[in-house]
Amino acid sequence: ASVAGRYLDSLTDGVCNSVFKPMLDRIEQGLEAERMRQEAFERIKPGAEAPDFTLQNTEGAQVSLSSLRGRYVVLDFWGSWCGWCIKGFPAMKEYYNRYKDKLEIVGVACYDKEERWKDAVVKNRVPWLHVISPDGTTEVRYGVTAYPFKIIVSPEGTVIKSFKGETAEFYRMLDKLLQ
């Protein structure tokens, strides 16, 4: 347990239920969020098995990550509200077209409304698979802390590397893996 967690655990019920309760509750929520982030970082370390998920695609069908085994998969966590995510689509399209025989891209819409998400996919003519994370659980499990956030998953289902933001390093890694 963290130092702050040990101090919280040592407080008496009288203190915990006093005027300090709202503040102590916020501290506990922050500690829980940090614990979940640390667990997520462990889950997406290179070599770790990528956490499976089943999410709805734009046609309403359920798609699981495990159903895509046998190909490289890029998980692209994004949102219709994210300008940098949208700006990255042209380069992603180029790489998708170059490597689509070896690669599947899965756009995971985060903190989005279904209609806005679907409209953004159509408006930007994004040809790869798209799913929506309706409740934030998927992005928490993957430790997403910025958008876009990309994770390359091996054909065997293990994490190769994660990338925060739009980076040239991501595209260099795809070239190295797929050429």
C-alpha positions in Angstrom: 0.0 0.0 0.0 1.1 3.6 -0.6 2.2 5.8 2.3 -1.0 7.8 1.9 -3.1 4.6 1.9 -1.4 3.5 5.1 -2.2 6.8 6.8 -5.8 6.7 5.7 -6.1 3.1 7.0 -4.8 4.3 10.4 -7.5 7.0 10.9 -10.2 6.3 13.4 -13.9 6.0 12.4 -14.5 9.3 14.2 -12.0 11.1 11.9 -13.2 9.3 8.8 -16.8 10.2 9.4 -16.1 13.8 10.5 -16.1 17.0 8.4 -13.0 15.5 6.7 -15.0 12.7 5.1 -15.5 14.5 1.6 -11.8 15.2 1.5 -10.8 11.7 2.6 -13.2 10.2 0.0 -11.5 12.2 -2.8 -8.1 11.1 -1.6 -9.2 7.5 -1.6 -10.7 7.9 -5.1 -7.4 9.3 -6.3 -5.4 6.4 -4.8 -7.8 4.0 -6.4 -7.4 5.7 -9.8 -3.6 5.6 -9.4 -3.7 1.9 -8.5 -5.8 1.2 -11.6 -3.4 3.1 -13.8 -0.4 1.1 -12.4 -2.2 -2.2 -13.1 -3.0 -1.0 -16.6 0.7 -0.1 -17.2 1.6 -3.7 -16.2 -1.1 -5.1 -18.6 0.3 -3.1 -21.6 4.0 -3.7 -21.1 5.7 -5.2 -24.2 5.3 -8.9 -24.1 2.2 -8.9 -22.0 -1.0 -10.5 -23.4 -3.2 -7.6 -24.6 -6.4 -7.6 -22.5 -9.3 -8.9 -24.6 -12.5 -6.9 -25.1 -15.7 -7.2 -27.0 -17.2 -4.0 -28.2 -19.9 -2.9 -30.7 -18.8 -1.9 -34.2 -20.5 0.7 -36.4 -23.0 -1.9 -37.7 -24.0 -3.0 -34.2 -22.1 -6.3 -34.3 -19.9 -7.4 -31.4 -16.1 -7.6 -32.2 -13.5 -9.1 -29.8 -9.8 -8.4 -30.0 -9.1 -12.1 -29.7 -11.1 -12.7 -33.0 -8.3 -10.8 -34.8 -5.4 -13.1 -33.8 -3.1 -14.1 -36.7 -2.6 -10.5 -37.8 -0.9 -7.5 -36.4 -3.5 -5.2 -34.8 -3.2 -1.5 -34.0 -5.6 -0.3 -31.3 -6.2 3.3 -31.9 -7.9 5.0 -29.0 -9.5 8.2 -30.2 -12.6 10.3 -30.1 -14.6 12.5 -32.5 -13.9 15.4 -30.1 -10.1 14.9 -30.5 -8.5 17.2 -33.1 -5.1 15.4 -33.0 -6.8 12.1 -33.5 -8.6 13.4 -36.7 -5.3 15.0 -37.9 -3.6 11.6 -37.7 -6.1 9.9 -40.0 -4.4 10.7 -43.3 -1.1 9.0 -42.2 -3.0 6.1 -40.7 -4.9 5.7 -44.0 -1.6 5.6 -45.9 -0.2 2.9 -43.6 -3.5 0.9 -43.6 -3.5 0.9 -47.4 0.2 -0.1 -47.5 -0.1 -3.0 -45.0 -3.8 -4.0 -44.9 -2.9 -7.6 -46.0 -0.9 -8.0 -42.7 -2.5 -5.5 -40.4 -5.9 -4.7 -38.9 -6.5 -1.3 -37.3 -9.2 -1.1 -34.7 -10.4 2.4 -33.9 -11.7 2.5 -30.3 -13.9 5.5 -29.8 -13.7 6.8 -26.3 -15.9 9.2 -24.3 -18.0 9.6 -27.5 -21.7 9.7 -28.3 -22.7 6.9 -30.8 -24.1 9.3 -33.4 -21.0 11.6 -33.3 -18.7 8.7 -33.5 -20.4 7.1 -36.5 -20.6 10.5 -38.2 -16.8 11.1 -37.7 -16.0 7.7 -39.2 -18.1 8.5 -42.3 -17.1 12.1 -42.7 -13.3 11.2 -42.5 -13.8 8.1 -44.7 -11.8 5.9 -42.3 -11.8 2.4 -43.8 -10.7 0.3 -40.9 -12.7 -1.4 -38.2 -14.3 0.8 -35.6 -15.8 0.0 -32.2 -17.0 2.1 -29.3 -16.1 1.9 -25.7 -19.5 3.0 -24.1 -18.5 3.2 -20.5 -14.7 4.0 -20.3 -13.8 0.5 -19.1 -11.7 -0.4 -22.1 -9.5 2.7 -22.0 -8.9 2.3 -18.2 -7.9 -1.3 -18.7 -5.4 -0.2 -21.3 -4.0 2.7 -19.3 -5.0 5.3 -21.9 -3.8 8.7 -20.6 -3.9 10.8 -23.8 -5.4 10.8 -27.2 -4.7 9.5 -29.6 -3.2 6.4 -27.9 -2.0 3.6 -30.1 -1.0 0.0 -29.1 0.5 -2.5 -31.6 -0.5 -6.0 -30.8 1.3 -9.1 -32.3 -0.4 -11.8 -34.3 -0.2 -13.9 -31.1 -2.1 -11.3 -29.1 0.8 -9.8 -27.1 1.6 -6.1 -26.7 4.5 -5.0 -28.8 4.5 -1.3 -27.9 2.2 1.6 -27.0 2.4 5.2 -28.2 1.0 8.3 -26.7 0.0 11.0 -29.2 0.8 11.1 -32.9 4.4 10.1 -33.3 6.8 9.3 -36.1 8.1 6.4 -33.9 4.8 4.6 -34.3 5.1 4.6 -38.1 8.7 3.6 -38.0 7.7 0.6 -35.8 5.0 -0.4 -38.3 7.6 -0.3 -41.2 10.0 -2.4 -39.1 7.4 -5.0 -38.3 5.5 -5.2 -41.6 8.0 -4.5 -44.5 
